[in-house]
Amino acid sequence: MENIDDILKKNKAKEEPYKVPEGYFEDFQARLNAKIDAIEAKKTQTMDNRNTDSASKKSALWIKIKPLLYVAASIIALYGITYVVVQPKINSEVEAQMAAIEADEAEEEQIDDFYQYFAEYGDMESAEFYEYISYNY
């Protein structure tokens, strides 16, 4: 087994794989301070805008209200579409039912008139009565 000193000497003889660019640490402090100052300035600007800008407060309110308005608009649109599509069908069905009722009433009125006519002028036991009934009803 090799000695630790031999291993260290062997590895030290190899060239280092990573190198620092020349002059990197000479202005490192100045670049670091500039980056820190820029980040702090951005934070203070953001905080100032949040505290003093009423437009941002309005936009924050809008952001909260907007989903509710979307839901309300969707419900109104669905109601409107349903009303436009379903209402004519309902109206036509009601008109058909009313026409059927009126036809039934007219038929009943004719039958009443017929019975009244035969009661006054004719014999309800006659062949003419049964013949009329069998052909018309």
Accessible surface in RSA format (square Angstrom, percent):
REM  Atomic radii and reference values for relative SASA: ProtOr
REM  Chains: A
REM  Algorithm: Lee & Richards
REM  Probe-radius: 1.40
REM  Slices: 20
REM RES _ NUM      All-atoms   Total-Side   Main-Chain    Non-polar    All polar
REM                ABS   REL    ABS   REL    ABS   REL    ABS   REL    ABS   REL
RES MET A   1   241.96 125.3 150.93  99.9  91.02 216.7 130.62 111.1 111.33 147.5
RES GLU A   2    94.94  54.5  76.56  57.9  18.38  43.8  42.02  81.3  52.91  43.2
RES ASN A   3    86.32  59.5  77.30  74.7   9.02  21.7  22.80  54.9  63.53  61.4
RES ILE A   4   123.46  70.3 123.16  91.8   0.30   0.7 123.16  88.7   0.30   0.8
RES ASP A   5    81.94  57.4  80.50  80.1   1.44   3.4  16.69  39.3  65.25  65.1
RES ASP A   6    71.54  50.1  67.28  67.0   4.26  10.1  15.31  36.0  56.23  56.1
RES ILE A   7    76.41  43.5  76.30  56.8   0.11   0.3  76.34  55.0   0.07   0.2
RES LEU A   8   109.00  60.7 106.79  76.4   2.20   5.5 107.02  75.2   1.98   5.3
RES LYS A   9   145.52  71.0 137.44  84.3   8.08  19.2  87.49  78.7  58.03  61.8
RES LYS A  10   118.61  57.9 108.45  66.5  10.17  24.2  80.32  72.3  38.29  40.8
RES ASN A  11    80.40  55.4  69.55  67.2  10.85  26.1  23.47  56.5  56.93  55.0
RES LYS A  12   176.81  86.3 151.86  93.2  24.96  59.4 103.96  93.6  72.85  77.6
RES ALA A  13    88.81  81.7  48.36  74.6  40.45  92.0  60.78  85.6  28.03  74.2
RES LYS A  14   139.98  68.3 125.08  76.7  14.90  35.5  82.85  74.6  57.13  60.9
RES GLU A  15   141.87  81.5 113.27  85.7  28.61  68.1  53.87 104.2  88.00  71.8
RES GLU A  16   126.77  72.8 120.10  90.9   6.67  15.9  48.09  93.0  78.68  64.2
RES PRO A  17   111.66  81.4  72.38  66.0  39.28 142.8  83.37  68.8  28.29 175.8
RES TYR A  18   192.03  89.7 175.55  99.9  16.48  42.9 130.26  97.9  61.77  76.1
RES LYS A  19   164.00  80.0 128.77  79.0  35.23  83.9  87.73  79.0  76.27  81.2
RES VAL A  20    87.67  57.7  67.34  61.0  20.33  49.0  68.61  59.6  19.07  51.7
RES PRO A  21    93.19  67.9  77.66  70.8  15.53  56.4  90.00  74.3   3.19  19.8
RES GLU A  22   178.30 102.4 143.79 108.8  34.51  82.2  64.74 125.2 113.56  92.7
RES GLY A  23    38.29  47.2   0.00   N/A  38.29  47.2  16.43  45.1  21.86  49.0
RES TYR A  24    83.10  38.8  75.67  43.1   7.43  19.3  47.80  35.9  35.30  43.5
RES PHE A  25   136.84  68.5 117.19  72.6  19.65  51.1 117.53  71.3  19.32  55.3
RES GLU A  26   157.02  90.2 117.93  89.2  39.10  93.1  53.44 103.4 103.59  84.6
RES ASP A  27    72.35  50.7  68.50  68.2   3.85   9.1  34.22  80.5  38.13  38.0
RES PHE A  28    74.45  37.2  74.43  46.1   0.02   0.0  74.43  45.1   0.02   0.1
RES GLN A  29   112.64  63.0 111.52  81.5   1.12   2.7  55.73 118.6  56.91  43.2
RES ALA A  30    65.60  60.3  51.99  80.2  13.61  31.0  59.07  83.2   6.53  17.3
RES ARG A  31    95.55  40.1  91.43  46.6   4.12   9.8  58.83  80.4  36.72  22.3
RES LEU A  32    72.34  40.3  69.59  49.8   2.75   6.9  71.71  50.4   0.63   1.7
RES ASN A  33    65.57  45.2  64.62  62.4   0.95   2.3  20.01  48.2  45.55  44.0
RES ALA A  34    60.60  55.7  49.31  76.1  11.30  25.7  55.89  78.7   4.71  12.5
RES LYS A  35   139.32  68.0 135.32  83.0   4.00   9.5  82.85  74.6  56.48  60.2
RES ILE A  36    76.27  43.4  75.50  56.2   0.76   1.8  76.25  54.9   0.02   0.0
RES ASP A  37    89.21  62.5  84.14  83.7   5.08  12.0  28.80  67.8  60.42  60.3
RES ALA A  38    62.65  57.6  49.12  75.8  13.53  30.8  57.20  80.6   5.45  14.4
RES ILE A  39   100.93  57.4  99.57  74.2   1.36   3.3 100.77  72.6   0.16   0.4
RES GLU A  40    96.55  55.4  95.50  72.2   1.06   2.5  33.26  64.3  63.29  51.7
RES ALA A  41    59.35  54.6  49.90  77.0   9.45  21.5  55.98  78.8   3.38   8.9
RES LYS A  42   148.11  72.3 145.78  89.4   2.33   5.5  91.28  82.2  56.82  60.5
RES LYS A  43   133.80  65.3 129.84  79.7   3.95   9.4  79.35  71.4  54.45  58.0
RES THR A  44    81.04  57.6  78.67  79.8   2.37   5.7  68.30  91.7  12.74  19.3
RES GLN A  45   113.48  63.5 109.07  79.7   4.41  10.5  30.69  65.3  82.79  62.8
RES THR A  46    55.29  39.3  53.58  54.3   1.70   4.1  36.87  49.5  18.41  27.8
RES MET A  47    99.34  51.4  99.34  65.7   0.00   0.0  85.40  72.6  13.94  18.5
RES ASP A  48    84.47  59.2  83.96  83.6   0.51   1.2  20.93  49.3  63.54  63.4
RES ASN A  49    76.78  52.9  76.58  74.0   0.21   0.5  16.18  38.9  60.60  58.6
RES ARG A  50   155.12  65.1 143.49  73.1  11.63  27.7  48.74  66.6 106.38  64.5
RES ASN A  51    98.43  67.9  77.98  75.4  20.45  49.3  24.05  57.9  74.38  71.9
RES THR A  52   112.77  80.2  80.95  82.1  31.82  75.8  71.58  96.1  41.19  62.3
RES ASP A  53    59.73  41.8  55.34  55.1   4.39  10.4  12.98  30.5  46.75  46.6
RES SER A  54    70.13  59.3  67.05  89.5   3.08   7.1  37.63  80.1  32.50  45.5
RES ALA A  55    61.16  56.2  55.02  84.9   6.14  14.0  57.49  81.0   3.67   9.7
RES SER A  56    41.55  35.1  34.01  45.4   7.54  17.4  35.43  75.5   6.11   8.6
RES LYS A  57   125.14  61.1 116.11  71.2   9.03  21.5  70.67  63.6  54.47  58.0
RES LYS A  58   146.58  71.5 140.66  86.3   5.92  14.1  86.84  78.2  59.74  63.6
RES SER A  59    56.26  47.5  50.56  67.5   5.71  13.2  42.16  89.8  14.10  19.8
RES ALA A  60    46.59  42.8  43.43  67.0   3.15   7.2  45.77  64.5   0.81   2.2
RES LEU A  61   104.48  58.2 101.91  72.9   2.57   6.5 103.70  72.8   0.78   2.1
RES TRP A  62   127.56  51.2 125.49  60.7   2.07   4.9 114.23  60.9  13.33  21.6
RES ILE A  63   113.41  64.5 108.25  80.6   5.16  12.4 108.25  77.9   5.16  14.0
RES LYS A  64   153.84  75.0 135.96  83.4  17.88  42.6  85.49  76.9  68.35  72.8
RES ILE A  65    64.22  36.5  64.00  47.7   0.22   0.5  64.22  46.2   0.00   0.0
RES LYS A  66    63.49  31.0  63.49  39.0   0.00   0.0  15.34  13.8  48.14  51.3
RES PRO A  67    73.18  53.3  70.85  64.6   2.33   8.5  72.76  60.1   0.42   2.6
RES LEU A  68   125.14  69.7 120.26  86.0   4.88  12.3 120.66  84.7   4.48  12.1
RES LEU A  69    83.56  46.5  80.31  57.5   3.25   8.2  80.57  56.6   2.99   8.1
RES TYR A  70   138.35  64.6 136.50  77.7   1.85   4.8 106.50  80.0  31.85  39.3
RES VAL A  71    85.79  56.5  83.06  75.2   2.73   6.6  85.78  74.5   0.01   0.0
RES ALA A  72    46.39  42.7  40.92  63.1   5.47  12.4  46.08  64.9   0.31   0.8
RES ALA A  73    58.62  53.9  49.68  76.7   8.94  20.3  54.80  77.2   3.82  10.1
RES SER A  74    61.46  51.9  53.91  71.9   7.55  17.4  32.30  68.8  29.16  40.8
RES ILE A  75   108.99  62.0 107.63  80.2   1.37   3.3 108.20  77.9   0.79   2.1
RES ILE A  76   121.69  69.2 119.07  88.7   2.62   6.3 120.43  86.7   1.26   3.4
RES ALA A  77    52.93  48.7  42.03  64.9  10.90  24.8  52.39  73.8   0.54   1.4
RES LEU A  78   116.91  65.1 116.55  83.4   0.36   0.9 116.78  82.0   0.13   0.4
RES TYR A  79   151.05  70.5 145.32  82.7   5.73  14.9 114.49  86.0  36.56  45.1
RES GLY A  80    29.58  36.5   0.00   N/A  29.58  36.5  29.58  81.2   0.00   0.0
RES ILE A  81   106.89  60.8 104.18  77.6   2.71   6.5 106.24  76.5   0.65   1.8
RES THR A  82    71.36  50.8  67.92  68.9   3.44   8.2  49.24  66.1  22.12  33.4
RES TYR A  83   117.91  55.0 111.87  63.7   6.04  15.7  78.31  58.8  39.60  48.8
RES VAL A  84   104.59  68.8  96.17  87.1   8.42  20.3 100.88  87.6   3.72  10.1
RES VAL A  85    81.04  53.3  71.21  64.5   9.83  23.7  76.25  66.3   4.79  13.0
RES VAL A  86    59.41  39.1  59.41  53.8   0.00   0.0  59.41  51.6   0.00   0.0
RES GLN A  87    53.11  29.7  52.74  38.5   0.37   0.9  10.77  22.9  42.34  32.1
RES PRO A  88    76.33  55.6  68.29  62.3   8.04  29.2  72.71  60.0   3.62  22.5
RES LYS A  89   127.61  62.3 126.40  77.6   1.21   2.9  78.10  70.3  49.51  52.7
RES ILE A  90    78.80  44.8  78.76  58.7   0.04   0.1  78.79  56.7   0.00   0.0
RES ASN A  91    68.40  47.2  66.84  64.6   1.57   3.8  15.65  37.7  52.76  51.0
RES SER A  92    62.04  52.4  55.21  73.7   6.83  15.7  43.90  93.5  18.14  25.4
RES GLU A  93   107.26  61.6 103.47  78.3   3.79   9.0  36.39  70.4  70.87  57.9
RES VAL A  94    75.24  49.5  75.16  68.0   0.08   0.2  75.22  65.4   0.03   0.1
RES GLU A  95   118.73  68.2 112.69  85.3   6.05  14.4  43.33  83.8  75.40  61.6
RES ALA A  96    63.77  58.6  49.61  76.6  14.16  32.2  58.03  81.7   5.74  15.2
RES GLN A  97   115.04  64.3 111.33  81.4   3.71   8.8  35.34  75.2  79.70  60.4
RES MET A  98    98.00  50.8  98.00  64.9   0.00   0.0  75.41  64.1  22.60  29.9
RES ALA A  99    57.29  52.7  50.70  78.2   6.59  15.0  53.27  75.0   4.02  10.7
RES ALA A 100    54.62  50.2  46.63  72.0   7.99  18.2  53.81  75.8   0.80   2.1
RES ILE A 101    86.37  49.1  85.84  63.9   0.53   1.3  86.34  62.2   0.03   0.1
RES GLU A 102   104.15  59.8  99.46  75.2   4.69  11.2  33.31  64.4  70.83  57.8
RES ALA A 103    60.21  55.4  48.52  74.9  11.69  26.6  56.49  79.6   3.72   9.9
RES ASP A 104    82.00  57.4  80.42  80.0   1.58   3.7  19.91  46.9  62.10  61.9
RES GLU A 105   102.83  59.0  98.17  74.3   4.66  11.1  38.43  74.3  64.39  52.6
RES ALA A 106    54.44  50.1  48.06  74.2   6.38  14.5  53.15  74.8   1.29   3.4
RES GLU A 107    83.26  47.8  80.59  61.0   2.67   6.4  20.52  39.7  62.73  51.2
RES GLU A 108   108.43  62.3 107.09  81.0   1.34   3.2  36.44  70.5  71.99  58.8
RES GLU A 109   111.01  63.7 107.57  81.4   3.45   8.2  28.36  54.9  82.65  67.5
RES GLN A 110   114.69  64.1 110.51  80.8   4.18   9.9  31.27  66.6  83.42  63.3
RES ILE A 111    47.54  27.1  47.54  35.4   0.00   0.0  47.54  34.2   0.00   0.0
RES ASP A 112    90.22  63.2  85.58  85.2   4.64  11.0  25.44  59.9  64.78  64.6
RES ASP A 113    79.64  55.8  74.54  74.2   5.10  12.1  27.37  64.4  52.27  52.1
RES PHE A 114    19.91  10.0  13.87   8.6   6.04  15.7  19.66  11.9   0.25   0.7
RES TYR A 115    88.88  41.5  88.40  50.3   0.48   1.2  52.58  39.5  36.29  44.7
RES GLN A 116   105.48  59.0 100.04  73.1   5.44  13.0  31.88  67.9  73.60  55.8
RES TYR A 117   121.10  56.5 116.73  66.4   4.37  11.4  76.48  57.5  44.62  55.0
RES PHE A 118     9.60   4.8   9.60   5.9   0.00   0.0   9.60   5.8   0.00   0.0
RES ALA A 119    71.90  66.1  38.72  59.8  33.18  75.5  43.64  61.5  28.27  74.9
RES GLU A 120   107.99  62.0  72.04  54.5  35.95  85.6  37.31  72.2  70.68  57.7
RES TYR A 121   159.24  74.3 122.31  69.6  36.93  96.1  87.66  65.9  71.58  88.2
RES GLY A 122    32.29  39.8   0.00   N/A  32.29  39.8  19.34  53.1  12.95  29.0
RES ASP A 123    86.35  60.5  75.50  75.2  10.85  25.6  34.31  80.7  52.04  51.9
RES MET A 124    69.63  36.1  65.24  43.2   4.39  10.5  42.39  36.0  27.25  36.1
RES GLU A 125   131.92  75.7 113.15  85.6  18.76  44.7  48.04  92.9  83.88  68.5
RES SER A 126    34.59  29.2  26.13  34.9   8.46  19.5  32.92  70.1   1.67   2.3
RES ALA A 127    80.20  73.7  66.40 102.5  13.80  31.4  71.76 101.1   8.44  22.4
RES GLU A 128   116.52  66.9 108.54  82.1   7.99  19.0  40.04  77.4  76.48  62.4
RES PHE A 129    16.61   8.3  16.61  10.3   0.00   0.0  16.61  10.1   0.00   0.0
RES TYR A 130   118.99  55.6 115.68  65.8   3.31   8.6  89.25  67.1  29.74  36.7
RES GLU A 131   101.93  58.5  96.59  73.1   5.35  12.7  23.00  44.5  78.94  64.4
RES TYR A 132    89.12  41.6  83.95  47.8   5.18  13.5  53.89  40.5  35.24  43.4
RES ILE A 133    49.90  28.4  49.29  36.7   0.61   1.5  49.29  35.5   0.61   1.7
RES SER A 134    83.08  70.2  49.19  65.6  33.89  78.1  49.97 106.4  33.10  46.4
RES TYR A 135   176.11  82.2 144.06  82.0  32.05  83.4  98.42  74.0  77.69  95.8
RES ASN A 136    76.81  53.0  47.75  46.1  29.06  70.0  14.13  34.0  62.67  60.6
RES TYR A 137   110.05  51.4  43.28  24.6  66.76 173.7  60.80  45.7  49.24  60.7
END  Absolute sums over single chains surface
CHAIN  1 A    12916.6      11529.8       1386.9       8103.2       4813.5
END  Absolute sums over all chains
TOTAL         12916.6      11529.8       1386.9       8103.2       4813.5
